[in-house]
Amino acid sequence: MALFKKRTVGKPGEWYYCLEHKKVEEGPECPGKDRFGPYASREEAAHAMQTAQERNLEWETDPRWHDREGEGQS
């Protein structure tokens, strides 16, 4: 018996952005490794790459993720 059942049909209202095909999909059409989501709307999914870029920039400049110079060094 399988522990995880592969879902082949998406739920209406679940939106994803497929990284492989570079398109918005309703329901998971592609494997999880190739998509962002779920999003609440088609528009949110369409802006997935922009959202990811903004978040990456926030994380890269967040001082909590970077050691201050000289701290933690012996």
CHARMM internal coordinates of N, CA and C (Angstrom, degrees):
IC EDIT
DIST 1 N 1 CA 1.4504
DIST 1 CA 1 C 1.5348
ANGL 1 N 1 CA 1 C 108.86
DIST 1 C 2 N 1.2949
ANGL 1 CA 1 C 2 N 115.82
DIHE 1 N 1 CA 1 C 2 N 132.16
DIST 2 N 2 CA 1.4670
ANGL 1 C 2 N 2 CA 121.37
DIHE 1 CA 1 C 2 N 2 CA -179.06
DIST 2 CA 2 C 1.5231
ANGL 2 N 2 CA 2 C 110.32
DIHE 1 C 2 N 2 CA 2 C -75.38
DIST 2 C 3 N 1.3228
ANGL 2 CA 2 C 3 N 114.81
DIHE 2 N 2 CA 2 C 3 N 139.10
DIST 3 N 3 CA 1.4583
ANGL 2 C 3 N 3 CA 119.22
DIHE 2 CA 2 C 3 N 3 CA 177.47
DIST 3 CA 3 C 1.5236
ANGL 3 N 3 CA 3 C 111.50
DIHE 2 C 3 N 3 CA 3 C -77.55
DIST 3 C 4 N 1.3141
ANGL 3 CA 3 C 4 N 116.31
DIHE 3 N 3 CA 3 C 4 N -34.59
DIST 4 N 4 CA 1.4542
ANGL 3 C 4 N 4 CA 120.85
DIHE 3 CA 3 C 4 N 4 CA -178.62
DIST 4 CA 4 C 1.5154
ANGL 4 N 4 CA 4 C 108.94
DIHE 3 C 4 N 4 CA 4 C -121.37
DIST 4 C 5 N 1.2884
ANGL 4 CA 4 C 5 N 116.03
DIHE 4 N 4 CA 4 C 5 N 123.28
DIST 5 N 5 CA 1.4522
ANGL 4 C 5 N 5 CA 120.64
DIHE 4 CA 4 C 5 N 5 CA 179.29
DIST 5 CA 5 C 1.5228
ANGL 5 N 5 CA 5 C 108.48
DIHE 4 C 5 N 5 CA 5 C -89.43
DIST 5 C 6 N 1.3140
ANGL 5 CA 5 C 6 N 116.09
DIHE 5 N 5 CA 5 C 6 N 127.74
DIST 6 N 6 CA 1.4614
ANGL 5 C 6 N 6 CA 120.58
DIHE 5 CA 5 C 6 N 6 CA 179.44
DIST 6 CA 6 C 1.5251
ANGL 6 N 6 CA 6 C 108.44
DIHE 5 C 6 N 6 CA 6 C -73.08
DIST 6 C 7 N 1.3225
ANGL 6 CA 6 C 7 N 114.40
DIHE 6 N 6 CA 6 C 7 N 124.18
DIST 7 N 7 CA 1.4527
ANGL 6 C 7 N 7 CA 119.14
DIHE 6 CA 6 C 7 N 7 CA 179.92
DIST 7 CA 7 C 1.5235
ANGL 7 N 7 CA 7 C 108.09
DIHE 6 C 7 N 7 CA 7 C -89.00
DIST 7 C 8 N 1.3160
ANGL 7 CA 7 C 8 N 116.52
DIHE 7 N 7 CA 7 C 8 N 118.32
DIST 8 N 8 CA 1.4533
ANGL 7 C 8 N 8 CA 120.00
DIHE 7 CA 7 C 8 N 8 CA -176.81
DIST 8 CA 8 C 1.5232
ANGL 8 N 8 CA 8 C 112.06
DIHE 7 C 8 N 8 CA 8 C -97.33
DIST 8 C 9 N 1.3084
ANGL 8 CA 8 C 9 N 117.72
DIHE 8 N 8 CA 8 C 9 N -21.12
DIST 9 N 9 CA 1.4545
ANGL 8 C 9 N 9 CA 121.31
DIHE 8 CA 8 C 9 N 9 CA -179.79
DIST 9 CA 9 C 1.5121
ANGL 9 N 9 CA 9 C 108.56
DIHE 8 C 9 N 9 CA 9 C -116.94
DIST 9 C 10 N 1.3199
ANGL 9 CA 9 C 10 N 116.13
DIHE 9 N 9 CA 9 C 10 N 129.10
DIST 10 N 10 CA 1.4573
ANGL 9 C 10 N 10 CA 120.76
DIHE 9 CA 9 C 10 N 10 CA -179.65
DIST 10 CA 10 C 1.5157
ANGL 10 N 10 CA 10 C 112.41
DIHE 9 C 10 N 10 CA 10 C -79.13
DIST 10 C 11 N 1.3045
ANGL 10 CA 10 C 11 N 114.58
DIHE 10 N 10 CA 10 C 11 N 164.07
DIST 11 N 11 CA 1.4555
ANGL 10 C 11 N 11 CA 120.39
DIHE 10 CA 10 C 11 N 11 CA 176.13
DIST 11 CA 11 C 1.5261
ANGL 11 N 11 CA 11 C 108.95
DIHE 10 C 11 N 11 CA 11 C -85.90
DIST 11 C 12 N 1.3151
ANGL 11 CA 11 C 12 N 117.74
DIHE 11 N 11 CA 11 C 12 N 138.02
DIST 12 N 12 CA 1.4627
ANGL 11 C 12 N 12 CA 118.80
DIHE 11 CA 11 C 12 N 12 CA 175.01
DIST 12 CA 12 C 1.5334
ANGL 12 N 12 CA 12 C 109.13
DIHE 11 C 12 N 12 CA 12 C -59.32
DIST 12 C 13 N 1.3095
ANGL 12 CA 12 C 13 N 115.93
DIHE 12 N 12 CA 12 C 13 N 136.99
DIST 13 N 13 CA 1.4514
ANGL 12 C 13 N 13 CA 120.00
DIHE 12 CA 12 C 13 N 13 CA 179.62
DIST 13 CA 13 C 1.5142
ANGL 13 N 13 CA 13 C 114.43
DIHE 12 C 13 N 13 CA 13 C 93.13
DIST 13 C 14 N 1.3307
ANGL 13 CA 13 C 14 N 118.71
DIHE 13 N 13 CA 13 C 14 N -7.10
DIST 14 N 14 CA 1.4676
ANGL 13 C 14 N 14 CA 122.23
DIHE 13 CA 13 C 14 N 14 CA 173.56
DIST 14 CA 14 C 1.5189
ANGL 14 N 14 CA 14 C 107.42
DIHE 13 C 14 N 14 CA 14 C -96.20
DIST 14 C 15 N 1.3150
ANGL 14 CA 14 C 15 N 115.76
DIHE 14 N 14 CA 14 C 15 N 121.57
DIST 15 N 15 CA 1.4586
ANGL 14 C 15 N 15 CA 120.43
DIHE 14 CA 14 C 15 N 15 CA -177.65
DIST 15 CA 15 C 1.5161
ANGL 15 N 15 CA 15 C 110.06
DIHE 14 C 15 N 15 CA 15 C -115.81
DIST 15 C 16 N 1.3226
ANGL 15 CA 15 C 16 N 115.65
DIHE 15 N 15 CA 15 C 16 N 141.48
DIST 16 N 16 CA 1.4567
ANGL 15 C 16 N 16 CA 122.91
DIHE 15 CA 15 C 16 N 16 CA -178.87
DIST 16 CA 16 C 1.5155
ANGL 16 N 16 CA 16 C 109.14
DIHE 15 C 16 N 16 CA 16 C -132.55
DIST 16 C 17 N 1.3412
ANGL 16 CA 16 C 17 N 115.64
DIHE 16 N 16 CA 16 C 17 N 157.63
DIST 17 N 17 CA 1.4549
ANGL 16 C 17 N 17 CA 120.71
DIHE 16 CA 16 C 17 N 17 CA 171.42
DIST 17 CA 17 C 1.5158
ANGL 17 N 17 CA 17 C 107.14
DIHE 16 C 17 N 17 CA 17 C -113.25
DIST 17 C 18 N 1.3172
ANGL 17 CA 17 C 18 N 117.38
DIHE 17 N 17 CA 17 C 18 N 119.31
DIST 18 N 18 CA 1.4621
ANGL 17 C 18 N 18 CA 122.43
DIHE 17 CA 17 C 18 N 18 CA -179.52
DIST 18 CA 18 C 1.5225
ANGL 18 N 18 CA 18 C 109.39
DIHE 17 C 18 N 18 CA 18 C -84.75
DIST 18 C 19 N 1.3244
ANGL 18 CA 18 C 19 N 116.24
DIHE 18 N 18 CA 18 C 19 N 119.70
DIST 19 N 19 CA 1.4607
ANGL 18 C 19 N 19 CA 122.21
DIHE 18 CA 18 C 19 N 19 CA 179.85
DIST 19 CA 19 C 1.5297
ANGL 19 N 19 CA 19 C 111.71
DIHE 18 C 19 N 19 CA 19 C -73.02
DIST 19 C 20 N 1.3136
ANGL 19 CA 19 C 20 N 116.95
DIHE 19 N 19 CA 19 C 20 N -28.83
DIST 20 N 20 CA 1.4603
ANGL 19 C 20 N 20 CA 122.09
DIHE 19 CA 19 C 20 N 20 CA -178.94
DIST 20 CA 20 C 1.5335
ANGL 20 N 20 CA 20 C 111.12
DIHE 19 C 20 N 20 CA 20 C -73.15
DIST 20 C 21 N 1.3353
ANGL 20 CA 20 C 21 N 116.05
DIHE 20 N 20 CA 20 C 21 N -46.64
DIST 21 N 21 CA 1.4670
ANGL 20 C 21 N 21 CA 120.70
DIHE 20 CA 20 C 21 N 21 CA -176.12
DIST 21 CA 21 C 1.5279
ANGL 21 N 21 CA 21 C 113.09
DIHE 20 C 21 N 21 CA 21 C -98.46
DIST 21 C 22 N 1.3366
ANGL 21 CA 21 C 22 N 115.54
DIHE 21 N 21 CA 21 C 22 N -6.74
DIST 22 N 22 CA 1.4670
ANGL 21 C 22 N 22 CA 122.20
DIHE 21 CA 21 C 22 N 22 CA 179.45
DIST 22 CA 22 C 1.5208
ANGL 22 N 22 CA 22 C 111.65
DIHE 21 C 22 N 22 CA 22 C 53.78
DIST 22 C 23 N 1.3617
ANGL 22 CA 22 C 23 N 113.94
DIHE 22 N 22 CA 22 C 23 N 52.59
DIST 23 N 23 CA 1.4600
ANGL 22 C 23 N 23 CA 119.22
DIHE 22 CA 22 C 23 N 23 CA 179.63
DIST 23 CA 23 C 1.5208
ANGL 23 N 23 CA 23 C 109.90
DIHE 22 C 23 N 23 CA 23 C -148.91
DIST 23 C 24 N 1.3231
ANGL 23 CA 23 C 24 N 114.39
DIHE 23 N 23 CA 23 C 24 N 161.07
DIST 24 N 24 CA 1.4566
ANGL 23 C 24 N 24 CA 122.22
DIHE 23 CA 23 C 24 N 24 CA 177.30
DIST 24 CA 24 C 1.5238
ANGL 24 N 24 CA 24 C 108.46
DIHE 23 C 24 N 24 CA 24 C -84.83
DIST 24 C 25 N 1.3349
ANGL 24 CA 24 C 25 N 116.33
DIHE 24 N 24 CA 24 C 25 N 137.94
DIST 25 N 25 CA 1.4602
ANGL 24 C 25 N 25 CA 121.75
DIHE 24 CA 24 C 25 N 25 CA 179.53
DIST 25 CA 25 C 1.5243
ANGL 25 N 25 CA 25 C 109.14
DIHE 24 C 25 N 25 CA 25 C -128.89
DIST 25 C 26 N 1.3113
ANGL 25 CA 25 C 26 N 116.26
DIHE 25 N 25 CA 25 C 26 N 141.39
DIST 26 N 26 CA 1.4705
ANGL 25 C 26 N 26 CA 119.78
DIHE 25 CA 25 C 26 N 26 CA 172.26
DIST 26 CA 26 C 1.5170
ANGL 26 N 26 CA 26 C 106.93
DIHE 25 C 26 N 26 CA 26 C -93.95
DIST 26 C 27 N 1.3205
ANGL 26 CA 26 C 27 N 115.09
DIHE 26 N 26 CA 26 C 27 N 119.05
DIST 27 N 27 CA 1.4597
ANGL 26 C 27 N 27 CA 119.45
DIHE 26 CA 26 C 27 N 27 CA -174.40
DIST 27 CA 27 C 1.5123
ANGL 27 N 27 CA 27 C 109.68
DIHE 26 C 27 N 27 CA 27 C 80.27
DIST 27 C 28 N 1.3216
ANGL 27 CA 27 C 28 N 117.10
DIHE 27 N 27 CA 27 C 28 N 156.78
DIST 28 N 28 CA 1.4631
ANGL 27 C 28 N 28 CA 119.05
DIHE 27 CA 27 C 28 N 28 CA -178.09
DIST 28 CA 28 C 1.5234
ANGL 28 N 28 CA 28 C 111.23
DIHE 27 C 28 N 28 CA 28 C -76.09
DIST 28 C 29 N 1.3270
ANGL 28 CA 28 C 29 N 116.38
DIHE 28 N 28 CA 28 C 29 N 104.44
DIST 29 N 29 CA 1.4626
ANGL 28 C 29 N 29 CA 120.58
DIHE 28 CA 28 C 29 N 29 CA 176.22
DIST 29 CA 29 C 1.5176
ANGL 29 N 29 CA 29 C 111.01
DIHE 28 C 29 N 29 CA 29 C -91.81
DIST 29 C 30 N 1.3327
ANGL 29 CA 29 C 30 N 116.10
DIHE 29 N 29 CA 29 C 30 N -32.06
DIST 30 N 30 CA 1.4656
ANGL 29 C 30 N 30 CA 121.42
DIHE 29 CA 29 C 30 N 30 CA -177.04
DIST 30 CA 30 C 1.5297
ANGL 30 N 30 CA 30 C 109.79
DIHE 29 C 30 N 30 CA 30 C -110.20
DIST 30 C 31 N 1.3367
ANGL 30 CA 30 C 31 N 117.27
DIHE 30 N 30 CA 30 C 31 N 163.29
DIST 31 N 31 CA 1.4720
ANGL 30 C 31 N 31 CA 120.68
DIHE 30 CA 30 C 31 N 31 CA -179.85
DIST 31 CA 31 C 1.5304
ANGL 31 N 31 CA 31 C 111.90
DIHE 30 C 31 N 31 CA 31 C -59.44
DIST 31 C 32 N 1.3174
ANGL 31 CA 31 C 32 N 115.92
DIHE 31 N 31 CA 31 C 32 N 151.50
DIST 32 N 32 CA 1.4570
ANGL 31 C 32 N 32 CA 122.54
DIHE 31 CA 31 C 32 N 32 CA -179.04
DIST 32 CA 32 C 1.5183
ANGL 32 N 32 CA 32 C 113.96
DIHE 31 C 32 N 32 CA 32 C -55.50
DIST 32 C 33 N 1.3186
ANGL 32 CA 32 C 33 N 117.78
DIHE 32 N 32 CA 32 C 33 N -32.26
DIST 33 N 33 CA 1.4707
ANGL 32 C 33 N 33 CA 121.31
DIHE 32 CA 32 C 33 N 33 CA -179.31
DIST 33 CA 33 C 1.5205
ANGL 33 N 33 CA 33 C 111.93
DIHE 32 C 33 N 33 CA 33 C -67.51
DIST 33 C 34 N 1.3326
ANGL 33 CA 33 C 34 N 116.98
DIHE 33 N 33 CA 33 C 34 N -16.66
DIST 34 N 34 CA 1.4567
ANGL 33 C 34 N 34 CA 121.65
DIHE 33 CA 33 C 34 N 34 CA -176.15
DIST 34 CA 34 C 1.5231
ANGL 34 N 34 CA 34 C 113.77
DIHE 33 C 34 N 34 CA 34 C -108.97
DIST 34 C 35 N 1.3418
ANGL 34 CA 34 C 35 N 117.62
DIHE 34 N 34 CA 34 C 35 N 15.51
DIST 35 N 35 CA 1.4629
ANGL 34 C 35 N 35 CA 116.91
DIHE 34 CA 34 C 35 N 35 CA -175.88
DIST 35 CA 35 C 1.5219
ANGL 35 N 35 CA 35 C 112.69
DIHE 34 C 35 N 35 CA 35 C -144.43
DIST 35 C 36 N 1.3190
ANGL 35 CA 35 C 36 N 114.94
DIHE 35 N 35 CA 35 C 36 N 156.42
DIST 36 N 36 CA 1.4622
ANGL 35 C 36 N 36 CA 123.61
DIHE 35 CA 35 C 36 N 36 CA 169.79
DIST 36 CA 36 C 1.5197
ANGL 36 N 36 CA 36 C 106.63
DIHE 35 C 36 N 36 CA 36 C -106.56
DIST 36 C 37 N 1.3225
ANGL 36 CA 36 C 37 N 116.45
DIHE 36 N 36 CA 36 C 37 N 145.48
DIST 37 N 37 CA 1.4612
ANGL 36 C 37 N 37 CA 119.60
DIHE 36 CA 36 C 37 N 37 CA 175.25
DIST 37 CA 37 C 1.5015
ANGL 37 N 37 CA 37 C 111.06
DIHE 36 C 37 N 37 CA 37 C 136.01
DIST 37 C 38 N 1.2856
ANGL 37 CA 37 C 38 N 118.16
DIHE 37 N 37 CA 37 C 38 N -177.86
DIST 38 N 38 CA 1.4607
ANGL 37 C 38 N 38 CA 126.77
DIHE 37 CA 37 C 38 N 38 CA 11.22
DIST 38 CA 38 C 1.5317
ANGL 38 N 38 CA 38 C 112.46
DIHE 37 C 38 N 38 CA 38 C -83.28
DIST 38 C 39 N 1.3207
ANGL 38 CA 38 C 39 N 113.64
DIHE 38 N 38 CA 38 C 39 N 154.74
DIST 39 N 39 CA 1.4551
ANGL 38 C 39 N 39 CA 122.24
DIHE 38 CA 38 C 39 N 39 CA 175.34
DIST 39 CA 39 C 1.5236
ANGL 39 N 39 CA 39 C 108.23
DIHE 38 C 39 N 39 CA 39 C -115.72
DIST 39 C 40 N 1.3173
ANGL 39 CA 39 C 40 N 116.29
DIHE 39 N 39 CA 39 C 40 N 157.37
DIST 40 N 40 CA 1.4624
ANGL 39 C 40 N 40 CA 121.46
DIHE 39 CA 39 C 40 N 40 CA -177.14
DIST 40 CA 40 C 1.5246
ANGL 40 N 40 CA 40 C 112.58
DIHE 39 C 40 N 40 CA 40 C -76.35
DIST 40 C 41 N 1.3298
ANGL 40 CA 40 C 41 N 117.50
DIHE 40 N 40 CA 40 C 41 N -22.56
DIST 41 N 41 CA 1.4647
ANGL 40 C 41 N 41 CA 119.48
DIHE 40 CA 40 C 41 N 41 CA -177.80
DIST 41 CA 41 C 1.5205
ANGL 41 N 41 CA 41 C 110.76
DIHE 40 C 41 N 41 CA 41 C -142.90
DIST 41 C 42 N 1.3167
ANGL 41 CA 41 C 42 N 114.74
DIHE 41 N 41 CA 41 C 42 N 162.48
DIST 42 N 42 CA 1.4659
ANGL 41 C 42 N 42 CA 121.62
DIHE 41 CA 41 C 42 N 42 CA 177.12
DIST 42 CA 42 C 1.5286
ANGL 42 N 42 CA 42 C 109.85
DIHE 41 C 42 N 42 CA 42 C -61.30
DIST 42 C 43 N 1.3331
ANGL 42 CA 42 C 43 N 116.32
DIHE 42 N 42 CA 42 C 43 N -40.08
DIST 43 N 43 CA 1.4630
ANGL 42 C 43 N 43 CA 120.90
DIHE 42 CA 42 C 43 N 43 CA -178.41
DIST 43 CA 43 C 1.5286
ANGL 43 N 43 CA 43 C 111.44
DIHE 42 C 43 N 43 CA 43 C -63.43
DIST 43 C 44 N 1.3441
ANGL 43 CA 43 C 44 N 117.16
DIHE 43 N 43 CA 43 C 44 N -43.10
DIST 44 N 44 CA 1.4726
ANGL 43 C 44 N 44 CA 119.91
DIHE 43 CA 43 C 44 N 44 CA 177.24
DIST 44 CA 44 C 1.5234
ANGL 44 N 44 CA 44 C 110.93
DIHE 43 C 44 N 44 CA 44 C -60.64
DIST 44 C 45 N 1.3305
ANGL 44 CA 44 C 45 N 116.63
DIHE 44 N 44 CA 44 C 45 N -42.42
DIST 45 N 45 CA 1.4602
ANGL 44 C 45 N 45 CA 120.66
DIHE 44 CA 44 C 45 N 45 CA 179.82
DIST 45 CA 45 C 1.5284
ANGL 45 N 45 CA 45 C 110.55
DIHE 44 C 45 N 45 CA 45 C -65.55
DIST 45 C 46 N 1.3252
ANGL 45 CA 45 C 46 N 117.14
DIHE 45 N 45 CA 45 C 46 N -36.53
DIST 46 N 46 CA 1.4623
ANGL 45 C 46 N 46 CA 120.99
DIHE 45 CA 45 C 46 N 46 CA 179.86
DIST 46 CA 46 C 1.5255
ANGL 46 N 46 CA 46 C 111.66
DIHE 45 C 46 N 46 CA 46 C -64.56
DIST 46 C 47 N 1.3264
ANGL 46 CA 46 C 47 N 117.29
DIHE 46 N 46 CA 46 C 47 N -26.03
DIST 47 N 47 CA 1.4640
ANGL 46 C 47 N 47 CA 121.81
DIHE 46 CA 46 C 47 N 47 CA 179.99
DIST 47 CA 47 C 1.5307
ANGL 47 N 47 CA 47 C 112.34
DIHE 46 C 47 N 47 CA 47 C -99.71
DIST 47 C 48 N 1.3210
ANGL 47 CA 47 C 48 N 117.35
DIHE 47 N 47 CA 47 C 48 N 17.16
DIST 48 N 48 CA 1.4620
ANGL 47 C 48 N 48 CA 122.01
DIHE 47 CA 47 C 48 N 48 CA -175.68
DIST 48 CA 48 C 1.5231
ANGL 48 N 48 CA 48 C 112.67
DIHE 47 C 48 N 48 CA 48 C -58.44
DIST 48 C 49 N 1.3089
ANGL 48 CA 48 C 49 N 118.24
DIHE 48 N 48 CA 48 C 49 N -42.88
DIST 49 N 49 CA 1.4610
ANGL 48 C 49 N 49 CA 120.55
DIHE 48 CA 48 C 49 N 49 CA -178.17
DIST 49 CA 49 C 1.5286
ANGL 49 N 49 CA 49 C 111.03
DIHE 48 C 49 N 49 CA 49 C -67.77
DIST 49 C 50 N 1.3233
ANGL 49 CA 49 C 50 N 117.10
DIHE 49 N 49 CA 49 C 50 N -38.46
DIST 50 N 50 CA 1.4592
ANGL 49 C 50 N 50 CA 121.08
DIHE 49 CA 49 C 50 N 50 CA 177.49
DIST 50 CA 50 C 1.5280
ANGL 50 N 50 CA 50 C 110.20
DIHE 49 C 50 N 50 CA 50 C -65.74
DIST 50 C 51 N 1.3325
ANGL 50 CA 50 C 51 N 116.79
DIHE 50 N 50 CA 50 C 51 N -42.57
DIST 51 N 51 CA 1.4595
ANGL 50 C 51 N 51 CA 121.58
DIHE 50 CA 50 C 51 N 51 CA 178.16
DIST 51 CA 51 C 1.5254
ANGL 51 N 51 CA 51 C 110.24
DIHE 50 C 51 N 51 CA 51 C -61.62
DIST 51 C 52 N 1.3277
ANGL 51 CA 51 C 52 N 117.18
DIHE 51 N 51 CA 51 C 52 N -44.09
DIST 52 N 52 CA 1.4632
ANGL 51 C 52 N 52 CA 121.35
DIHE 51 CA 51 C 52 N 52 CA 179.14
DIST 52 CA 52 C 1.5260
ANGL 52 N 52 CA 52 C 110.74
DIHE 51 C 52 N 52 CA 52 C -63.01
DIST 52 C 53 N 1.3193
ANGL 52 CA 52 C 53 N 117.21
DIHE 52 N 52 CA 52 C 53 N -41.60
DIST 53 N 53 CA 1.4557
ANGL 52 C 53 N 53 CA 121.09
DIHE 52 CA 52 C 53 N 53 CA 179.44
DIST 53 CA 53 C 1.5319
ANGL 53 N 53 CA 53 C 110.75
DIHE 52 C 53 N 53 CA 53 C -63.46
DIST 53 C 54 N 1.3231
ANGL 53 CA 53 C 54 N 117.45
DIHE 53 N 53 CA 53 C 54 N -42.46
DIST 54 N 54 CA 1.4644
ANGL 53 C 54 N 54 CA 121.37
DIHE 53 CA 53 C 54 N 54 CA 178.48
DIST 54 CA 54 C 1.5271
ANGL 54 N 54 CA 54 C 111.27
DIHE 53 C 54 N 54 CA 54 C -64.10
DIST 54 C 55 N 1.3229
ANGL 54 CA 54 C 55 N 116.73
DIHE 54 N 54 CA 54 C 55 N -42.52
DIST 55 N 55 CA 1.4667
ANGL 54 C 55 N 55 CA 120.57
DIHE 54 CA 54 C 55 N 55 CA 179.10
DIST 55 CA 55 C 1.5254
ANGL 55 N 55 CA 55 C 111.22
DIHE 54 C 55 N 55 CA 55 C -65.97
DIST 55 C 56 N 1.3186
ANGL 55 CA 55 C 56 N 116.94
DIHE 55 N 55 CA 55 C 56 N -41.46
DIST 56 N 56 CA 1.4639
ANGL 55 C 56 N 56 CA 120.00
DIHE 55 CA 55 C 56 N 56 CA 178.02
DIST 56 CA 56 C 1.5204
ANGL 56 N 56 CA 56 C 110.84
DIHE 55 C 56 N 56 CA 56 C -60.10
DIST 56 C 57 N 1.3237
ANGL 56 CA 56 C 57 N 117.05
DIHE 56 N 56 CA 56 C 57 N -42.19
DIST 57 N 57 CA 1.4552
ANGL 56 C 57 N 57 CA 121.04
DIHE 56 CA 56 C 57 N 57 CA 178.96
DIST 57 CA 57 C 1.5275
ANGL 57 N 57 CA 57 C 110.62
DIHE 56 C 57 N 57 CA 57 C -63.39
DIST 57 C 58 N 1.3300
ANGL 57 CA 57 C 58 N 116.60
DIHE 57 N 57 CA 57 C 58 N -41.97
DIST 58 N 58 CA 1.4715
ANGL 57 C 58 N 58 CA 120.47
DIHE 57 CA 57 C 58 N 58 CA 177.36
DIST 58 CA 58 C 1.5256
ANGL 58 N 58 CA 58 C 110.55
DIHE 57 C 58 N 58 CA 58 C -60.46
DIST 58 C 59 N 1.3293
ANGL 58 CA 58 C 59 N 117.20
DIHE 58 N 58 CA 58 C 59 N -45.10
DIST 59 N 59 CA 1.4636
ANGL 58 C 59 N 59 CA 120.91
DIHE 58 CA 58 C 59 N 59 CA -178.44
DIST 59 CA 59 C 1.5244
ANGL 59 N 59 CA 59 C 111.17
DIHE 58 C 59 N 59 CA 59 C -67.53
DIST 59 C 60 N 1.3189
ANGL 59 CA 59 C 60 N 117.25
DIHE 59 N 59 CA 59 C 60 N -38.58
DIST 60 N 60 CA 1.4581
ANGL 59 C 60 N 60 CA 120.42
DIHE 59 CA 59 C 60 N 60 CA -179.32
DIST 60 CA 60 C 1.5246
ANGL 60 N 60 CA 60 C 112.29
DIHE 59 C 60 N 60 CA 60 C -66.15
DIST 60 C 61 N 1.3139
ANGL 60 CA 60 C 61 N 116.57
DIHE 60 N 60 CA 60 C 61 N -28.43
DIST 61 N 61 CA 1.4631
ANGL 60 C 61 N 61 CA 120.21
DIHE 60 CA 60 C 61 N 61 CA -178.08
DIST 61 CA 61 C 1.5266
ANGL 61 N 61 CA 61 C 112.77
DIHE 60 C 61 N 61 CA 61 C -103.21
DIST 61 C 62 N 1.3236
ANGL 61 CA 61 C 62 N 117.80
DIHE 61 N 61 CA 61 C 62 N 4.40
DIST 62 N 62 CA 1.4689
ANGL 61 C 62 N 62 CA 121.79
DIHE 61 CA 61 C 62 N 62 CA 179.96
DIST 62 CA 62 C 1.5314
ANGL 62 N 62 CA 62 C 109.12
DIHE 61 C 62 N 62 CA 62 C -79.99
DIST 62 C 63 N 1.3254
ANGL 62 CA 62 C 63 N 117.41
DIHE 62 N 62 CA 62 C 63 N 117.76
DIST 63 N 63 CA 1.4717
ANGL 62 C 63 N 63 CA 119.70
DIHE 62 CA 62 C 63 N 63 CA -177.48
DIST 63 CA 63 C 1.5267
ANGL 63 N 63 CA 63 C 113.53
DIHE 62 C 63 N 63 CA 63 C -64.22
DIST 63 C 64 N 1.3157
ANGL 63 CA 63 C 64 N 118.07
DIHE 63 N 63 CA 63 C 64 N -19.80
DIST 64 N 64 CA 1.4713
ANGL 63 C 64 N 64 CA 119.92
DIHE 63 CA 63 C 64 N 64 CA 178.89
DIST 64 CA 64 C 1.5224
ANGL 64 N 64 CA 64 C 111.74
DIHE 63 C 64 N 64 CA 64 C -68.90
DIST 64 C 65 N 1.3280
ANGL 64 CA 64 C 65 N 117.91
DIHE 64 N 64 CA 64 C 65 N -19.07
DIST 65 N 65 CA 1.4603
ANGL 64 C 65 N 65 CA 121.28
DIHE 64 CA 64 C 65 N 65 CA -179.00
DIST 65 CA 65 C 1.5137
ANGL 65 N 65 CA 65 C 112.92
DIHE 64 C 65 N 65 CA 65 C -95.32
DIST 65 C 66 N 1.3307
ANGL 65 CA 65 C 66 N 117.20
DIHE 65 N 65 CA 65 C 66 N -3.12
DIST 66 N 66 CA 1.4554
ANGL 65 C 66 N 66 CA 120.36
DIHE 65 CA 65 C 66 N 66 CA -177.09
DIST 66 CA 66 C 1.5261
ANGL 66 N 66 CA 66 C 109.92
DIHE 65 C 66 N 66 CA 66 C -124.48
DIST 66 C 67 N 1.3217
ANGL 66 CA 66 C 67 N 115.77
DIHE 66 N 66 CA 66 C 67 N 137.29
DIST 67 N 67 CA 1.4680
ANGL 66 C 67 N 67 CA 120.21
DIHE 66 CA 66 C 67 N 67 CA 175.02
DIST 67 CA 67 C 1.5165
ANGL 67 N 67 CA 67 C 108.56
DIHE 66 C 67 N 67 CA 67 C -69.80
DIST 67 C 68 N 1.2933
ANGL 67 CA 67 C 68 N 114.80
DIHE 67 N 67 CA 67 C 68 N 140.24
DIST 68 N 68 CA 1.4519
ANGL 67 C 68 N 68 CA 118.38
DIHE 67 CA 67 C 68 N 68 CA 173.71
DIST 68 CA 68 C 1.5232
ANGL 68 N 68 CA 68 C 107.25
DIHE 67 C 68 N 68 CA 68 C -76.19
DIST 68 C 69 N 1.2961
ANGL 68 CA 68 C 69 N 115.81
DIHE 68 N 68 CA 68 C 69 N 148.11
DIST 69 N 69 CA 1.4573
ANGL 68 C 69 N 69 CA 120.79
DIHE 68 CA 68 C 69 N 69 CA -178.17
DIST 69 CA 69 C 1.5096
ANGL 69 N 69 CA 69 C 110.89
DIHE 68 C 69 N 69 CA 69 C -57.22
DIST 69 C 70 N 1.3122
ANGL 69 CA 69 C 70 N 116.61
DIHE 69 N 69 CA 69 C 70 N 127.57
DIST 70 N 70 CA 1.4545
ANGL 69 C 70 N 70 CA 121.55
DIHE 69 CA 69 C 70 N 70 CA 176.94
DIST 70 CA 70 C 1.5137
ANGL 70 N 70 CA 70 C 113.67
DIHE 69 C 70 N 70 CA 70 C 91.35
DIST 70 C 71 N 1.3302
ANGL 70 CA 70 C 71 N 119.01
DIHE 70 N 70 CA 70 C 71 N -17.53
DIST 71 N 71 CA 1.4594
ANGL 70 C 71 N 71 CA 120.36
DIHE 70 CA 70 C 71 N 71 CA 179.98
DIST 71 CA 71 C 1.5159
ANGL 71 N 71 CA 71 C 109.92
DIHE 70 C 71 N 71 CA 71 C -80.53
DIST 71 C 72 N 1.3052
ANGL 71 CA 71 C 72 N 116.75
DIHE 71 N 71 CA 71 C 72 N 141.50
DIST 72 N 72 CA 1.4457
ANGL 71 C 72 N 72 CA 122.45
DIHE 71 CA 71 C 72 N 72 CA 175.76
DIST 72 CA 72 C 1.5128
ANGL 72 N 72 CA 72 C 114.39
DIHE 71 C 72 N 72 CA 72 C 74.39
DIST 72 C 73 N 1.3113
ANGL 72 CA 72 C 73 N 117.71
DIHE 72 N 72 CA 72 C 73 N 5.59
DIST 73 N 73 CA 1.4630
ANGL 72 C 73 N 73 CA 120.12
DIHE 72 CA 72 C 73 N 73 CA 178.67
DIST 73 CA 73 C 1.5093
ANGL 73 N 73 CA 73 C 109.81
DIHE 72 C 73 N 73 CA 73 C -100.25
DIST 73 C 74 N 1.3162
ANGL 73 CA 73 C 74 N 116.34
DIHE 73 N 73 CA 73 C 74 N 142.32
DIST 74 N 74 CA 1.4543
ANGL 73 C 74 N 74 CA 120.97
DIHE 73 CA 73 C 74 N 74 CA -179.24
DIST 74 CA 74 C 1.4939
ANGL 74 N 74 CA 74 C 111.09
DIHE 73 C 74 N 74 CA 74 C -97.13
END
COOR INIT
IC SEED 1 N 1 CA 1 C
IC BUILD
